[in-house]
Amino acid sequence: MPLDNPKTSPLTMQDRRLEKATLAGGCFWCIETVFRRIRGVVSVVSGYSGGSIKNPKDSDIYSGKTGHAEAIQITFDPSVISFERLLYIFWHMHNPTTLNKQGADIGTQYRSVIFYHSDEQKKAAFDSKRKIEKEGIYEDPIVTEIIPFKNFYPAPSYHQNFYEKNSYQPYCSIVIDPKIRQLVEKFAKDMKDEYR
């Protein structure tokens, strides 16, 4: 998977201390599109996480019986954007109060999950959730799972960077375009220059 910023040389990337975040918040096409636009995000891969089946196929996921959620794995530069800030954007860019559902996408594969990679990420996730609950932006209780990261399986290539390759499709214009507008309205200062 190519880096989001082709101008960044591989040598420069190796010199940086990069971290990973794995998040699920409905259809991975949606949240992948959001996080590709965030400064400090080096790459975003769509895939499946949290289940018991190794190397699942699309048909396995759509059955809803694998335990996997559609997820994204973000590689980011913490000197540019913190894990906490990524979570803050995450809470605002999907509905964390709907169990196994985001809009018309229904099933356990569309649940909301933070898969933490370290004790530090675990603490940050629970602190972030408490902060969002105190802000009271959602009337209903937050149902997002906060669980340890165990596995991540990249989805087939036709799922990667889906919006950029298929923005004309109805799902993109009906579901993803409004998310991009919301991102610009709320988080323009966090976005890469080319997307503002």
C-alpha positions in Angstrom: 0.0 0.0 0.0 1.6 3.3 -1.0 2.0 6.0 1.5 -0.5 8.8 1.4 2.2 11.4 0.8 4.3 10.2 -2.1 6.7 13.2 -1.6 7.9 11.7 1.6 11.0 9.5 1.0 11.2 6.0 2.5 14.4 7.1 4.3 12.6 9.9 6.0 9.8 7.6 7.0 12.2 5.1 8.6 13.7 7.9 10.7 10.4 8.8 12.2 8.8 7.1 15.2 5.5 6.1 13.7 2.6 4.5 15.6 -0.5 2.5 14.6 -4.2 3.0 15.5 -6.9 0.5 14.6 -10.5 1.7 14.6 -13.9 0.5 13.5 -16.8 2.8 12.9 -19.1 1.3 10.3 -18.2 0.9 6.7 -14.5 1.1 6.3 -14.8 3.2 3.1 -16.2 6.0 5.2 -13.7 6.2 8.0 -10.8 5.5 5.7 -11.8 8.5 3.6 -11.9 10.7 6.7 -8.5 9.7 8.2 -6.7 9.8 4.8 -7.3 13.6 5.0 -5.8 14.1 8.4 -2.3 15.7 8.9 0.2 13.4 10.4 -1.5 10.3 9.0 1.0 8.4 6.8 -1.2 5.6 5.6 -4.7 4.1 6.1 -5.5 0.5 5.2 -9.1 -0.9 5.2 -9.5 -4.4 6.6 -11.0 -6.6 9.2 -10.2 -6.9 12.9 -11.3 -8.4 16.1 -12.5 -11.8 14.8 -11.5 -15.4 15.0 -11.1 -16.4 11.4 -7.7 -15.9 9.7 -7.6 -14.2 6.4 -11.3 -13.8 6.0 -13.0 -13.2 2.7 -15.7 -10.6 2.0 -18.3 -13.4 2.0 -17.2 -14.4 5.5 -17.4 -10.9 6.8 -20.9 -10.2 5.3 -22.2 -13.3 7.1 -21.7 -11.5 10.4 -20.4 -14.7 12.0 -16.7 -14.1 12.0 -16.4 -11.7 14.9 -14.5 -9.3 12.7 -15.5 -5.7 12.3 -14.8 -3.6 9.2 -11.8 -1.5 10.4 -9.0 0.7 9.4 -5.4 0.6 10.5 -3.8 4.0 10.6 -0.1 4.6 10.6 0.5 8.1 12.0 3.3 10.4 13.2 2.7 11.3 16.8 4.9 14.3 16.5 2.3 15.7 14.1 -1.0 14.4 15.6 -1.6 12.5 18.8 -3.6 9.3 19.3 -5.9 11.3 21.5 -6.7 13.8 18.7 -7.3 10.9 16.3 -9.8 9.5 18.8 -11.5 12.9 19.1 -12.0 13.0 15.4 -13.2 9.4 15.5 -15.9 10.1 18.1 -17.3 13.0 15.9 -17.1 11.3 12.5 -19.4 8.3 13.3 -22.3 7.5 15.7 -20.8 5.7 18.7 -24.2 5.2 20.2 -25.8 2.7 17.7 -25.1 -0.9 18.4 -23.9 -2.9 15.4 -25.1 -0.2 13.0 -24.1 2.9 11.2 -26.8 4.4 9.1 -28.1 1.7 6.7 -25.1 -0.6 7.4 -26.3 -3.1 9.9 -24.5 -6.1 11.5 -21.8 -6.8 14.0 -19.2 -6.1 11.2 -20.3 -2.5 11.4 -19.9 -2.0 15.2 -17.9 0.7 16.8 -14.5 -0.4 18.3 -11.2 1.0 19.4 -8.6 -1.7 19.3 -5.8 -0.5 21.5 -2.2 -1.4 20.8 -0.7 -0.6 24.2 -1.5 0.3 27.8 -1.0 3.9 26.9 -3.6 3.6 24.1 -6.0 1.8 26.4 -5.8 4.6 29.0 -6.2 7.2 26.3 -9.2 5.5 24.8 -11.1 5.3 28.1 -10.1 8.8 29.0 -11.3 10.0 25.6 -14.6 8.2 26.0 -15.2 9.8 29.4 -14.5 13.2 27.9 -16.9 12.8 25.1 -19.6 11.5 27.5 -19.0 14.6 29.7 -19.4 16.9 26.6 -22.9 15.5 26.2 -22.8 15.6 22.4 -24.7 12.3 22.3 -28.0 11.8 24.1 -27.8 8.0 24.0 -25.1 6.0 25.8 -21.9 5.3 23.9 -21.6 1.6 23.0 -18.1 1.7 21.4 -16.0 -1.3 22.5 -12.5 -0.7 23.8 -10.6 -3.9 23.4 -7.0 -5.1 22.9 -5.7 -5.4 19.4 -5.2 -9.0 18.3 -5.3 -9.1 14.5 -5.8 -7.1 11.3 -6.3 -8.5 7.8 -6.2 -6.0 4.9 -9.3 -6.1 2.7 -8.8 -6.8 -1.1 -7.3 -4.0 -3.2 -10.7 -2.9 -4.6 -11.7 -1.7 -1.1 -8.6 0.4 -0.6 -8.9 4.1 -1.1 -12.4 3.3 -2.3 -13.8 6.8 -2.3 -11.0 8.4 -4.3 -11.5 5.7 -7.0 -15.4 5.6 -6.9 -16.6 9.0 -5.8 -19.3 9.0 -8.5 -21.0 6.0 -7.0 -24.3 6.6 -5.1 -23.0 5.3 -1.8 -20.2 7.8 -1.9 -22.3 10.8 -2.7 -25.1 9.9 -0.2 -23.0 8.6 2.7 -19.4 9.7 2.4 -19.7 13.2 0.9 -21.6 14.4 4.0 -18.9 13.0 6.2 -16.3 15.0 4.2 -18.3 18.2 4.6 -18.6 17.6 8.3 -14.9 17.0 8.5 -14.1 20.3 6.8 -16.6 22.1 9.0 -15.3 20.7 12.3 -11.7 19.7 11.7 -10.3 21.8 8.9 -7.2 22.7 10.9 -6.4 19.0 11.3 -6.6 18.3 7.6 -3.8 18.0 5.1 -3.5 21.2 2.9 -4.5 19.4 -0.3 -7.9 18.4 1.1 -8.9 21.7 2.7 
